[in-house]
Structure formats: structure tokens, C-alpha cells
Amino acid sequence: MDILIENATQIMDGIRAWADRVVEGIAAYLSNPIEFVEFYTFVVRWIFPVLAVLVLLRCVLPLLRSSGSDRIWGFLEIKDAYRIPIMHWENSIGRSKLSDIVINLPFVSRSHAVLSYGESGWTIADLGSKGGVRVNGEIIEKSGRVEIGDTISFASAEFQFVPEEEGIERIKRKSRLDWLGKLGPNITAGKTFLFILVFQLLGAIQIILSKEEGSPLGVLYPFLLLIAAEGIYYFILSKFSKKYRELELLIYFLCGMNLFVVAVTAPGSLMKQVVAIILGMIVYAAIQLIIKDVGRGRKLKYILVGCSILLMLLNLTIGEARFGAKNWINLGFITFQPMEFVKVAFVLAGTATLDKLLTTRNLTAFIGFSGTCIAALILMRDLGTSVIFFITFLVIAFMRSGDIRTIAFISAGAVLGAFAVVSFLPYIASRFQAWGHVWEFADTIGYQQTRTLMYSASGGLLGLGGGNGYLVGIPAADTDLVFGILCEEWGFIVALCAVLMIVFLAFYVLFLMRGCKSSFYAISACGAVSIFLIQTALNVFGSLDLLPLTGVTLPFVSNGGSSMVVCWALLSFIKAADERNRPDGGDFALDTDETREGAGA
């Protein structure tokens, strides 16, 4: 027993001695400003990766945890037999197993009709079926109104359109990811938000300590303004929205990284960038409010397409060239990139409701608008943005038509056009000349990428610390090469988490597709996330010489007011596609008296 007590005493004495040395070391660092900065940087370099991974997991898991439930808006009922629930605002009806409402009778066409809800109430559209569609015995040529209690006939299959009933208003959707709900305790958005605020404050202090010149308040004030804006918007979401808040939290983290980059590369633009983030939040909320009604979304589409054509004309006539591309307009008091805003109109231009898709499958107008945008970008010599528009066009066109042969034919024509463009525009051809072997052109056309590769590697897993990098002196470091700055100053783990947050949006959209009540939301969400993915791939892989350097920004992270506002605007389409409520707010986001009355309940 005495031996145990003696050993325990020795251990405690050793712990006290070690603690005394730690305290003495901290005191020494505090007494020497230079050593204190080094000590702070050493500590936070280990904290940042942990916080980044925590934020990523705490945002991703809740968003995929519950697949939600489908609201039943009414029934198609066969008297004294059975009833088929109507679970979307747009429902394809036919014999095909792919139909939303399957009527497995030989005289019903495979794609017979579309029952949809819009501004004028419920309508039924005939898809050119052999047996025809009748409402209360009257033949429907193209489309017609349907009221609660009406009799709808598909060939000789007769149904009555009846309202929903209390107690059976929802059907829970099943998903392969439902098992995520069993992983540990519930993750609260409030704690995740707290981790993000800690990350942003620690990062701001790190940048302030690393600056040898300039007032620290010039950096601190913009960060405090950002945190205040995030807090206000988070409070509004908490009080007035039942939806998940983790999507916004992911973007808060990325916006913080954006200010980290701007603070070390262009500190004079910090306040401008914060204003762009706040304006982006406002646009994000406004677009969601507008497109909550599909009819208003259609009207917004035509307005934005008209404004986009005007912007492209202005860009081609009075635009300024920067870094070889004529894609800026300078009005004196403000400078912006018009083609960034055209992205929002481009996504909306490709949207359509199910009745339009299945009755016409007409892509002519969208193809014409897409061709106009891509041709304008080629004239502006903006290769990167033209690639973004084209691939997004392919995604939207396939969703609208489902015709792989047509898409393949369009792609073949585009490849031939690309060869022609590269042949006649030497500036673009030079980008391809260095691709894959930039070290052979380390002092000429490969200068930016070689420096990005070197400085990115020097950051290692934990980074050198915010404000301690060297890539900031390279042209376009805060835009086209921003992934290099993230790796060098904040470490590969933090940089990878930032990229994974954007990549996750694609999985998130795929996860939401089944629950979209309208193809309008499904197409717009896929179009928006396609832009995010393509930009991310071109930016990251281009800076690492895995793809040609095309000069596009990393969504939400690169410096640029136009890009930030547009990224928030595109995010609104993804948010609108999510109709789920968080667990403490019910199962369905549109369960209100207004939507009940609007759906004819």
C-alpha cells in the first residue's frame, strides 16, 4: 500500500512540474509579442481542421437523415373499389410503371395524361392518348379544368376526383439513407452555428496577428458585420421557418473562408465583400419567396431572360477586358460581371412544369437562348464560363427531353465548335498548350499553376496559418487560384472540407429529387448544382494542372461581389426543392391553411 501511495505521489509531482513548465511557457509567449503570435498560430492550426470536419459532418448528416413524407393532396377513386393517392402537384398518369399514378389496364396508354396543380387550380392534360381523356363526360382536347367531385375518364377507366381526408394526409418516404437517423443523438443546428462562429473569430484573430501593417479594426469590423448578419438571418430562420437550417450553415462556413481569402489578398475589398454576402442573403430569401408559387416563377423566368439579353448586349458593346476576357462592365461607381447574373436566368430558362414537358417536349426556345449565351461568351473570350453554360445546358436538356441521342448529337457539334474556337483564338489555345506539363513553362504561361502547386504543397495538412502564405502575390490568387491559398494558409484538410461542402450539394439535390412537388423545382435545383459542380472542378483541377486553367471562381469562396450574389441566388433553387421540415417542426413544410385551400382540399 505504501508503495502505491509513493508511486501516486511521484506521478502527481511529475504532473505538477509539467503543468508549471506549460504555464511558464505560455507566460513567456505572452511577454513576447512575436512568440505569442507563433504560439497562437501553432494552436489554431490544429483547431481549424477539427472545427472544419465537425461543421461538415454536423451539416451533412441532418440534411440526409430524414427523407420526409409525401403530402396527399387528394385521391382518384373508383366507387366501391379503391382510391389512388395524389402526392404531387404534377402527376403523370398511364400504364407505364414509371408513371406517378399507374393504371395497369390494356386500354390505357403508357403515357396517358398529366394531372397538375397551378394558378388556375387543378388541370388535366391529354398526352395524345388513344382512348382520350374526359371530364364529366366531355372530351378534353389538350387540357381542361378539374374540380373536386368531378369524374375523370381515361379511355373507359372512370375515376372520381375526391379531396384528402383527415388522418391520412401524409405517406412517409423510404430512403436508403434513413439509417442515418440512428447515428448518435440528434445534432442541433445551434451548436453547429456556434462552431462556425468560433472558427470565423479565431480565423479573424489569426489574420489580424499576422499583419505587420494596417489597423486591425479594418479586418475585425467586416468579420463582426458578417457574424451579425449571419446571426440575424439564423434567428429569422429559427423563428419563421420549419425547414432544415444546415444548408445555410454550410454556406456560412464558406463565406467565412471567403473573407479569410479577401483579408490577406485584398483587405481594401473586405467591406465590399461583406456587403455582397448580405445582398446575396437578401436575394436568396427573395427568390425563394417568389418561386414558392410556380406561376410567379414562370413570370420571373421571362423577366430575367429579357434582362439577360440586354446585359449580354451591353457587355459586348461597352465591356472591359481583364485577364484576356471581355467580361466586365464598369459604371464608374460599380464594376460587375454581367454573365454571372445571366446564370440565374439560364437556370430558370430551362425549367418547365410536367404538363409542358410531356405534352410538347419543346426545347427550341431554351436551345436558342443557350446558343446566344455561349456565342456571346466566345466573343468575350471567356472559355471557362462558356464550358459552364454548355454542360449545364446538357444537364437541363436531358432532364427536359430524356433523349440521349439528341444530347449526343448536340455534344458532337459542340466538340467540333470547340476545335474551331481553339484554332482561331490563340489566347484560348495557349491554355491548352501548357495543360499537363506546366513545369516546362514555369516562367511563362505556366507561371501561375507552378506557383500554386509549390505553395499548396508547402501548406501540408495544417497550413502555415492565415496571412502567412506567399501565393497572395500571384495574379488571380484570390479568384482562379483560390484553392491554392486555402491549402497553403489553412491546410489541405480545411481546403478539402470546403470543396466537399460544395460537392455535397450534388448528393443533396439527388436526395431531394423524389420529394419535389414540381419538375420546375427539380430542374432548377439540378441546373443550379450543375453550375456549382462544374465551377468547382474547373477551379480546383485547373489550379492543380489536372484541367486547363480556365479562369472561373470557386463558388462562395473566391473573391468577387458578382459571384457571391449569384451563388446565393442559385442556392435558392436548391433550397426550394427541399419540402421537408426539421424533426421539431413537423413533417411537411407546406402544411398551411393557404396551401390546403389552394390545392382544393
C-alpha positions as CSV (number, residue, x, y, z in Angstrom):
1,M,0.0,0.0,0.0
2,D,2.8,2.4,0.9
3,I,4.5,1.6,-2.5
4,L,1.2,2.6,-4.3
5,I,1.0,5.8,-2.4
6,E,4.6,6.6,-3.1
7,N,4.2,6.0,-6.8
8,A,1.0,8.0,-6.9
9,T,2.8,10.9,-5.2
10,Q,5.6,10.8,-7.7
11,I,3.1,10.8,-10.6
12,M,1.3,13.8,-9.1
13,D,4.6,15.7,-8.6
14,G,5.5,15.0,-12.2
15,I,2.2,16.3,-13.4
16,R,2.6,19.5,-11.3
17,A,6.1,20.0,-12.7
18,W,4.8,19.6,-16.3
19,A,1.9,22.0,-15.7
20,D,4.4,24.6,-14.2
21,R,6.5,24.4,-17.3
22,V,3.5,24.8,-19.6
23,V,2.3,27.9,-17.6
24,E,5.9,29.3,-17.7
25,G,6.0,28.7,-21.4
26,I,2.7,30.5,-22.0
27,A,3.8,33.4,-19.8
28,A,7.0,33.7,-21.8
29,Y,5.0,33.8,-25.1
30,L,2.6,36.4,-23.7
31,S,5.6,38.6,-22.7
32,N,7.0,38.4,-26.2
33,P,4.5,39.5,-29.0
34,I,6.4,37.6,-31.7
35,E,6.5,34.4,-29.8
36,F,2.8,34.9,-28.8
37,V,1.8,35.1,-32.4
38,E,3.7,32.0,-33.2
39,F,2.1,30.2,-30.2
40,Y,-1.4,31.3,-31.3
41,T,-0.8,30.2,-34.9
42,F,0.5,26.8,-33.7
43,V,-2.6,26.2,-31.6
44,V,-5.2,27.3,-34.1
45,R,-3.5,25.3,-36.9
46,W,-4.6,22.2,-35.0
47,I,-8.0,23.6,-34.1
48,F,-9.1,24.7,-37.6
49,P,-9.2,21.2,-39.2
50,V,-11.1,19.8,-36.3
51,L,-13.7,22.5,-36.5
52,A,-14.0,22.2,-40.3
53,V,-14.6,18.5,-40.1
54,L,-17.1,18.9,-37.3
55,V,-19.0,21.5,-39.3
56,L,-19.1,19.4,-42.4
57,L,-20.4,16.3,-40.6
58,R,-22.9,18.2,-38.4
59,C,-24.4,19.8,-41.5
60,V,-24.3,16.8,-43.9
61,L,-25.8,14.2,-41.5
62,P,-29.0,16.1,-40.6
63,L,-29.7,17.0,-44.2
64,L,-29.6,13.4,-45.3
65,R,-31.1,11.9,-42.1
66,S,-34.8,12.1,-42.9
67,S,-36.3,11.5,-46.3
68,G,-39.5,13.2,-45.2
69,S,-43.1,12.4,-46.2
70,D,-45.4,13.0,-49.2
71,R,-48.5,15.1,-48.7
72,I,-51.6,13.6,-50.1
73,W,-53.5,16.3,-52.0
74,G,-56.4,14.2,-53.0
75,F,-57.5,10.9,-54.5
76,L,-58.6,9.3,-57.8
77,E,-61.3,7.0,-56.6
78,I,-63.2,4.1,-58.2
79,K,-66.5,3.9,-56.5
80,D,-66.9,0.9,-54.1
81,A,-63.4,-0.2,-55.1
82,Y,-60.1,1.6,-54.3
83,R,-58.6,5.0,-54.3
84,I,-55.2,6.2,-55.6
85,P,-53.5,9.0,-53.7
86,I,-52.3,12.1,-55.4
87,M,-49.0,13.1,-53.8
88,H,-47.6,15.8,-56.1
89,W,-48.6,19.0,-57.8
90,E,-47.7,17.3,-61.1
91,N,-48.7,13.6,-61.7
92,S,-48.1,11.6,-64.8
93,I,-50.9,9.0,-65.4
94,G,-50.6,5.9,-67.5
95,R,-49.9,2.2,-67.8
96,S,-46.1,2.6,-67.6
97,K,-44.5,1.6,-64.3
98,L,-42.6,5.0,-64.4
99,S,-45.9,6.9,-64.1
100,D,-46.7,8.7,-60.9
101,I,-50.2,7.2,-61.0
102,V,-50.2,3.7,-62.6
103,I,-53.4,2.4,-64.1
104,N,-52.5,-1.1,-65.3
105,L,-55.3,-1.6,-67.8
106,P,-54.7,-2.5,-71.5
107,F,-56.8,0.3,-72.9
108,V,-54.9,3.0,-71.0
109,S,-51.9,4.4,-72.9
110,R,-48.4,4.0,-71.4
111,S,-48.3,7.9,-71.0
112,H,-51.9,8.9,-71.0
113,A,-52.3,12.2,-69.2
114,V,-50.9,14.7,-66.7
115,L,-52.9,15.9,-63.6
116,S,-51.3,19.1,-62.3
117,Y,-52.0,22.0,-60.0
118,G,-51.3,25.6,-61.0
119,E,-52.5,29.2,-60.7
120,S,-56.0,28.3,-62.0
121,G,-56.3,25.2,-59.8
122,W,-56.2,21.5,-60.9
123,T,-56.0,20.7,-64.6
124,I,-55.8,17.6,-66.7
125,A,-53.8,17.4,-70.0
126,D,-54.1,14.7,-72.6
127,L,-50.7,13.3,-73.8
128,G,-52.0,12.2,-77.1
129,S,-53.6,9.0,-75.7
130,K,-55.5,6.6,-78.0
131,G,-58.5,6.4,-75.6
132,G,-58.7,10.1,-74.8
133,V,-59.5,11.9,-71.5
134,R,-63.0,13.0,-70.4
135,V,-64.1,15.2,-67.6
136,N,-67.7,14.7,-66.6
137,G,-68.3,13.0,-69.9
138,E,-66.8,15.9,-72.0
139,I,-63.7,15.1,-74.2
140,I,-60.6,17.0,-73.4
141,E,-58.7,18.1,-76.5
142,K,-55.5,19.4,-74.9
143,S,-56.2,20.4,-71.3
144,G,-59.1,21.2,-69.1
145,R,-60.1,22.3,-65.5
146,V,-60.8,19.7,-62.9
147,E,-62.8,20.4,-59.7
148,I,-63.2,18.3,-56.6
149,G,-66.0,15.8,-57.2
150,D,-65.5,15.7,-61.0
151,T,-65.5,12.4,-62.8
152,I,-62.3,11.8,-64.9
153,S,-62.2,9.1,-67.5
154,F,-59.0,7.7,-69.0
155,A,-60.4,5.7,-72.0
156,S,-63.1,3.7,-70.3
157,A,-61.4,3.8,-66.8
158,E,-63.6,6.1,-64.8
159,F,-62.4,7.8,-61.5
160,Q,-63.8,10.5,-59.2
161,F,-61.5,13.3,-58.0
162,V,-62.0,13.5,-54.3
163,P,-60.4,15.6,-51.5
164,E,-57.9,14.4,-48.9
165,E,-59.2,13.2,-45.6
166,E,-58.1,13.9,-42.0
167,G,-55.8,11.3,-40.6
168,I,-54.3,10.1,-43.9
169,E,-52.7,13.2,-45.2
170,R,-49.1,12.0,-45.4
171,I,-47.1,8.9,-46.5
172,K,-43.6,8.6,-45.2
173,R,-41.0,8.2,-47.9
174,K,-38.4,5.5,-47.6
175,S,-34.7,6.1,-48.4
176,R,-31.6,4.0,-48.3
177,L,-30.1,6.8,-46.1
178,D,-32.8,6.6,-43.4
179,W,-30.3,4.6,-41.2
180,L,-28.5,7.9,-40.6
181,G,-31.3,8.8,-38.2
182,K,-29.9,6.1,-35.8
183,L,-26.4,7.6,-35.7
184,G,-26.0,9.1,-32.2
185,P,-28.0,11.8,-30.6
186,N,-29.8,14.5,-32.5
187,I,-27.4,17.1,-34.0
188,T,-28.7,20.6,-33.2
189,A,-28.2,23.4,-35.7
190,G,-27.5,25.9,-32.8
191,K,-24.3,24.1,-31.7
192,T,-23.2,23.8,-35.4
193,F,-23.7,27.6,-35.8
194,L,-21.6,28.1,-32.6
195,F,-18.7,26.1,-34.1
196,I,-18.8,28.2,-37.2
197,L,-18.7,31.5,-35.3
198,V,-15.7,30.2,-33.2
199,F,-14.0,29.2,-36.5
200,Q,-14.6,32.7,-38.0
201,L,-13.5,34.6,-34.9
202,L,-10.3,32.5,-34.4
203,G,-9.5,32.9,-38.1
204,A,-10.0,36.7,-38.0
205,I,-7.7,37.0,-35.0
206,Q,-5.1,34.9,-36.8
207,I,-5.2,37.2,-39.8
208,I,-5.0,40.3,-37.5
209,L,-2.0,38.9,-35.7
210,S,-0.2,38.1,-38.9
211,K,-0.5,41.6,-40.3
212,E,2.5,43.8,-39.7
213,E,0.9,46.9,-41.1
214,G,-2.6,48.4,-41.1
215,S,-5.2,48.8,-38.5
216,P,-6.6,45.6,-37.0
217,L,-10.0,47.2,-36.9
218,G,-10.1,47.3,-40.7
219,V,-10.2,43.5,-40.6
220,L,-12.2,43.0,-37.4
221,Y,-15.2,45.2,-38.3
222,P,-16.1,43.3,-41.5
223,F,-15.9,40.0,-39.7
224,L,-18.1,41.3,-36.9
225,L,-20.6,42.6,-39.5
226,L,-20.6,39.2,-41.2
227,I,-21.3,37.4,-37.9
228,A,-24.1,39.9,-37.1
229,A,-25.7,39.3,-40.5
230,E,-25.4,35.5,-40.0
231,G,-26.9,35.7,-36.6
232,I,-29.8,37.8,-37.7
233,Y,-30.6,35.6,-40.6
234,Y,-30.2,32.5,-38.4
235,F,-32.7,34.0,-35.9
236,I,-35.2,34.7,-38.7
237,L,-34.9,31.1,-39.9
238,S,-35.3,29.7,-36.4
239,K,-38.5,31.7,-35.8
240,F,-40.3,31.7,-39.1
241,S,-39.1,28.6,-41.0
242,K,-39.6,25.0,-40.2
243,K,-37.1,23.8,-42.7
244,Y,-33.6,22.5,-42.0
245,R,-31.1,25.2,-41.4
246,E,-27.9,23.2,-42.1
247,L,-27.8,24.2,-45.8
248,E,-27.4,27.9,-44.8
249,L,-24.8,26.9,-42.2
250,L,-22.7,25.2,-44.8
251,I,-22.7,28.4,-46.8
252,Y,-21.9,30.5,-43.7
253,F,-18.7,28.4,-43.3
254,L,-17.7,29.0,-47.0
255,C,-18.5,32.8,-46.7
256,G,-16.1,32.9,-43.7
257,M,-13.4,31.3,-45.8
258,N,-14.2,33.9,-48.5
259,L,-13.4,36.7,-46.0
260,F,-10.2,34.9,-44.9
261,V,-9.0,34.9,-48.5
262,V,-10.0,38.6,-49.2
263,A,-8.5,39.7,-45.9
264,V,-5.0,38.6,-47.0
265,T,-5.2,39.3,-50.7
266,A,-7.3,42.4,-51.0
267,P,-8.0,43.8,-47.5
268,G,-9.4,47.0,-49.0
269,S,-12.3,45.0,-50.5
270,L,-13.3,43.3,-47.3
271,M,-16.3,45.6,-46.6
272,K,-17.4,45.4,-50.2
273,Q,-17.4,41.6,-50.0
274,V,-19.4,41.6,-46.7
275,V,-22.0,43.8,-48.4
276,A,-22.1,41.3,-51.3
277,I,-22.7,38.5,-48.9
278,I,-25.5,40.3,-47.2
279,L,-27.0,41.3,-50.5
280,G,-26.8,37.6,-51.5
281,M,-28.7,36.6,-48.5
282,I,-31.5,39.0,-49.3
283,V,-31.6,37.8,-53.0
284,Y,-31.6,34.2,-51.7
285,A,-34.7,34.8,-49.5
286,A,-36.5,36.9,-52.2
287,I,-36.1,34.2,-54.9
288,Q,-37.4,31.5,-52.6
289,L,-40.4,33.7,-51.8
290,I,-41.1,34.3,-55.5
291,I,-40.8,30.8,-56.8
292,K,-42.8,29.3,-53.9
293,D,-45.6,29.8,-56.4
294,V,-44.7,28.1,-59.8
295,G,-46.8,30.7,-61.6
296,R,-44.7,33.5,-60.2
297,G,-41.6,31.5,-61.0
298,R,-42.6,31.4,-64.7
299,K,-43.1,35.2,-64.8
300,L,-39.7,35.7,-63.1
301,K,-38.2,33.5,-65.8
302,Y,-39.3,35.7,-68.7
303,I,-38.3,38.9,-66.9
304,L,-34.8,37.6,-66.2
305,V,-34.3,36.2,-69.7
306,G,-35.1,39.6,-71.1
307,C,-32.7,41.4,-68.7
308,S,-30.0,38.8,-69.6
309,I,-30.2,39.5,-73.3
310,L,-29.8,43.2,-72.5
311,L,-26.8,42.6,-70.2
312,M,-25.1,40.5,-72.9
313,L,-25.6,43.3,-75.5
314,L,-24.1,45.8,-73.1
315,N,-21.2,43.5,-72.3
316,L,-20.4,43.1,-75.9
317,T,-20.5,46.8,-76.6
318,I,-19.1,48.6,-73.5
319,G,-17.5,45.7,-71.7
320,E,-13.9,45.9,-70.3
321,A,-11.3,43.2,-70.9
322,R,-9.5,41.7,-67.8
323,F,-7.1,38.8,-67.9
324,G,-7.8,38.4,-71.6
325,A,-11.6,38.1,-71.3
326,K,-14.0,41.0,-72.1
327,N,-16.5,40.1,-69.3
328,W,-16.7,43.2,-67.1
329,I,-18.9,46.4,-67.1
330,N,-17.6,49.5,-65.4
331,L,-20.2,52.0,-64.5
332,G,-17.8,54.2,-62.5
333,F,-19.5,53.7,-59.1
334,I,-19.7,49.9,-59.5
335,T,-18.0,47.2,-61.5
336,F,-19.6,43.8,-62.2
337,Q,-19.6,40.7,-64.4
338,P,-22.9,40.5,-66.4
339,M,-22.6,36.9,-67.3
340,E,-22.6,35.9,-63.7
341,F,-26.1,37.2,-63.3
342,V,-27.1,35.5,-66.6
343,K,-26.5,32.2,-64.9
344,V,-29.7,32.7,-62.8
345,A,-31.8,33.4,-65.9
346,F,-30.1,30.5,-67.7
347,V,-31.3,28.0,-65.0
348,L,-34.8,29.5,-64.9
349,A,-35.0,29.4,-68.7
350,G,-34.6,25.6,-68.7
351,T,-37.3,25.0,-66.1
352,A,-40.8,23.6,-67.1
353,T,-43.7,22.0,-65.4
354,L,-44.6,18.4,-66.1
355,D,-47.5,19.1,-68.4
356,K,-45.3,21.2,-70.6
357,L,-42.6,18.6,-70.7
358,L,-44.8,15.7,-71.6
359,T,-47.2,17.4,-73.9
360,T,-44.7,19.3,-76.1
361,R,-41.1,18.4,-75.1
362,N,-40.2,21.6,-76.9
363,L,-36.6,22.7,-76.3
364,T,-36.3,25.2,-79.2
365,A,-36.5,28.3,-77.1
366,F,-34.1,27.1,-74.5
367,I,-31.6,25.9,-77.2
368,G,-31.8,29.3,-78.8
369,F,-31.2,31.1,-75.5
370,S,-28.3,28.8,-74.6
371,G,-26.7,29.3,-78.0
372,T,-27.0,33.0,-77.6
373,C,-25.3,32.9,-74.2
374,I,-22.5,30.6,-75.4
375,A,-21.9,32.6,-78.6
376,A,-21.6,35.8,-76.5
377,L,-19.1,34.2,-74.2
378,I,-17.0,33.0,-77.1
379,L,-16.9,36.6,-78.4
380,M,-15.9,37.8,-74.9
381,R,-13.2,35.1,-74.9
382,D,-14.5,33.7,-71.7
383,L,-13.7,30.0,-72.2
384,G,-14.4,28.9,-68.6
385,T,-17.9,30.3,-68.3
386,S,-18.9,29.0,-71.8
387,V,-17.9,25.5,-70.6
388,I,-20.1,26.0,-67.5
389,F,-23.1,27.1,-69.6
390,F,-22.7,24.3,-72.1
391,I,-22.5,21.4,-69.6
392,T,-25.4,22.9,-67.6
393,F,-27.4,23.1,-70.8
394,L,-26.8,19.4,-71.4
395,V,-28.0,18.5,-67.8
396,I,-31.1,20.6,-68.2
397,A,-31.8,19.5,-71.8
398,F,-31.6,15.8,-70.7
399,M,-33.9,16.4,-67.8
400,R,-36.4,18.1,-70.1
401,S,-36.3,15.6,-73.0
402,G,-34.7,12.4,-71.7
403,D,-33.4,11.9,-75.3
404,I,-29.8,10.7,-75.1
405,R,-29.4,10.7,-78.9
406,T,-30.3,14.4,-79.2
407,I,-27.9,15.3,-76.4
408,A,-25.1,13.2,-78.0
409,F,-25.7,15.0,-81.4
410,I,-25.6,18.4,-79.7
411,S,-22.4,17.4,-77.9
412,A,-20.7,16.2,-81.1
413,G,-21.5,19.6,-82.7
414,A,-20.1,21.4,-79.7
415,V,-16.8,19.5,-79.8
416,L,-16.4,20.5,-83.4
417,G,-17.1,24.1,-82.5
418,A,-14.6,23.9,-79.6
419,F,-11.9,22.8,-82.0
420,A,-12.7,25.7,-84.3
421,V,-12.6,28.2,-81.4
422,V,-9.2,26.9,-80.1
423,S,-7.8,27.1,-83.7
424,F,-8.9,30.7,-84.3
425,L,-8.3,32.2,-80.8
426,P,-4.6,31.9,-79.8
427,Y,-5.3,33.1,-76.2
428,I,-7.5,30.1,-75.6
429,A,-5.2,27.8,-77.4
430,S,-2.3,28.8,-75.1
431,R,-4.3,27.5,-72.1
432,F,-4.3,24.0,-73.7
433,Q,-0.7,24.3,-74.7
434,A,0.5,24.3,-71.1
435,W,-2.0,21.7,-69.9
436,G,-0.4,18.7,-68.3
437,H,3.2,20.0,-68.4
438,V,3.1,23.4,-66.8
439,W,6.7,22.9,-65.4
440,E,8.0,23.3,-68.9
441,F,6.5,26.8,-69.0
442,A,7.2,27.6,-65.4
443,D,8.2,31.2,-66.1
444,T,5.7,32.0,-68.9
445,I,2.2,30.6,-69.4
446,G,2.6,28.0,-66.6
447,Y,3.8,30.6,-64.0
448,Q,0.5,30.7,-62.0
449,Q,-0.1,27.0,-61.8
450,T,3.5,26.0,-60.9
451,R,3.5,28.5,-58.0
452,T,0.1,27.3,-56.9
453,L,1.4,23.7,-56.8
454,M,4.5,24.7,-54.9
455,Y,2.8,26.8,-52.3
456,S,-0.1,24.4,-51.9
457,A,2.3,21.6,-51.1
458,S,4.1,23.8,-48.5
459,G,0.9,24.2,-46.5
460,G,0.7,20.5,-45.7
461,L,-2.3,19.2,-43.8
462,L,-2.5,22.0,-41.3
463,G,-1.4,25.1,-43.3
464,L,1.1,27.9,-42.5
465,G,-1.6,30.0,-40.8
466,G,-3.8,32.7,-42.2
467,G,-1.8,35.6,-43.6
468,N,1.5,33.7,-43.6
469,G,1.3,32.5,-47.2
470,Y,3.2,33.6,-50.3
471,L,0.7,32.7,-53.1
472,V,-1.1,36.0,-52.4
473,G,1.4,37.8,-54.6
474,I,0.5,35.7,-57.7
475,P,-2.1,37.3,-60.1
476,A,-5.6,35.9,-59.7
477,A,-4.6,34.1,-56.5
478,D,-7.9,35.1,-54.8
479,T,-10.1,34.1,-57.7
480,D,-8.9,31.4,-60.1
481,L,-6.2,30.0,-57.8
482,V,-8.1,30.3,-54.5
483,F,-7.8,26.6,-53.8
484,G,-4.0,27.1,-53.5
485,I,-4.4,29.8,-50.9
486,L,-6.7,27.6,-48.9
487,C,-4.2,24.8,-49.0
488,E,-1.2,26.9,-48.2
489,E,-2.6,29.1,-45.4
490,W,-5.3,26.9,-43.9
491,G,-4.1,23.4,-44.8
492,F,-5.3,20.6,-47.0
493,I,-7.8,19.3,-44.5
494,V,-9.7,22.7,-44.3
495,A,-9.4,23.2,-48.1
496,L,-10.8,19.7,-48.8
497,C,-13.7,20.3,-46.4
498,A,-14.6,23.5,-48.2
499,V,-14.6,21.6,-51.6
500,L,-16.6,18.7,-50.1
501,M,-19.2,21.1,-48.9
502,I,-19.8,22.2,-52.5
503,V,-19.7,18.7,-53.9
504,F,-22.2,17.6,-51.2
505,L,-24.8,19.9,-52.8
506,A,-25.0,17.5,-55.7
507,F,-25.8,14.5,-53.5
508,Y,-28.2,16.6,-51.6
509,V,-30.1,17.5,-54.8
510,L,-30.3,13.9,-55.9
511,F,-31.6,13.0,-52.4
512,L,-34.3,15.6,-52.8
513,M,-35.5,14.7,-56.3
514,R,-38.1,12.2,-55.2
515,G,-39.8,14.7,-53.0
516,C,-40.1,17.6,-55.5
517,K,-43.7,18.5,-55.9
518,S,-43.0,20.0,-59.4
519,S,-40.5,19.4,-62.1
520,F,-39.9,23.2,-62.1
521,Y,-38.1,22.8,-58.8
522,A,-36.3,19.6,-59.8
523,I,-34.9,21.1,-63.0
524,S,-33.9,24.4,-61.4
525,A,-32.1,22.6,-58.5
526,C,-30.2,20.3,-60.9
527,G,-29.3,23.3,-63.1
528,A,-28.0,25.3,-60.1
529,V,-26.0,22.5,-58.6
530,S,-24.5,21.7,-62.1
531,I,-23.1,25.2,-62.2
532,F,-21.6,24.8,-58.7
533,L,-20.0,21.4,-59.6
534,I,-18.6,22.5,-62.9
535,Q,-17.1,25.7,-61.4
536,T,-15.6,23.8,-58.6
537,A,-14.0,21.2,-60.9
538,L,-12.6,23.8,-63.3
539,N,-11.2,25.9,-60.4
540,V,-9.7,23.2,-58.3
541,F,-8.4,20.9,-61.1
542,G,-7.3,23.9,-63.2
543,S,-5.1,25.3,-60.5
544,L,-3.6,21.9,-60.0
545,D,-3.0,21.4,-63.7
546,L,-5.4,18.4,-63.9
547,L,-7.5,20.6,-66.3
548,P,-6.7,23.6,-68.4
549,L,-6.7,26.9,-66.3
550,T,-10.0,28.5,-67.5
551,G,-10.3,31.4,-65.1
552,V,-13.5,30.6,-63.1
553,T,-14.2,31.2,-59.5
554,L,-14.7,28.7,-56.7
555,P,-18.4,29.1,-55.5
556,F,-18.8,31.2,-52.3
557,V,-15.0,31.2,-51.7
558,S,-13.3,33.2,-54.4
559,N,-13.2,37.0,-54.2
560,G,-15.9,38.8,-56.2
561,G,-19.1,40.5,-55.4
562,S,-21.0,39.5,-58.5
563,S,-20.0,35.8,-58.0
564,M,-21.1,35.9,-54.3
565,V,-24.6,37.3,-55.0
566,V,-25.2,34.9,-57.9
567,C,-24.1,31.9,-55.8
568,W,-26.6,32.8,-53.1
569,A,-29.3,33.2,-55.9
570,L,-28.5,29.8,-57.3
571,L,-28.6,28.3,-53.9
572,S,-32.2,29.4,-53.5
573,F,-33.3,26.9,-56.2
574,I,-31.7,24.1,-54.2
575,K,-33.4,25.2,-51.0
576,A,-36.8,25.5,-52.8
577,A,-36.6,21.8,-53.8
578,D,-36.5,20.7,-50.1
579,E,-40.0,20.3,-48.8
580,R,-39.1,18.6,-45.5
581,N,-39.4,20.0,-42.0
582,R,-36.8,19.5,-39.3
583,P,-37.9,17.0,-36.7
584,D,-39.1,19.6,-34.2
585,G,-41.3,21.4,-36.8
586,G,-43.5,18.7,-38.3
587,D,-43.1,16.5,-41.4
588,F,-44.1,18.8,-44.2
589,A,-43.2,22.4,-44.9
590,L,-46.3,23.4,-46.8
591,D,-48.8,22.2,-44.3
592,T,-50.7,25.5,-44.0
593,D,-54.3,26.7,-44.5
594,E,-53.3,28.6,-47.6
595,T,-51.9,25.5,-49.4
596,R,-54.8,23.4,-48.3
597,E,-57.3,25.8,-49.8
598,G,-55.1,26.3,-52.9
599,A,-55.0,22.6,-53.6
600,G,-58.7,22.3,-53.4
601,A,-58.8,20.5,-50.0
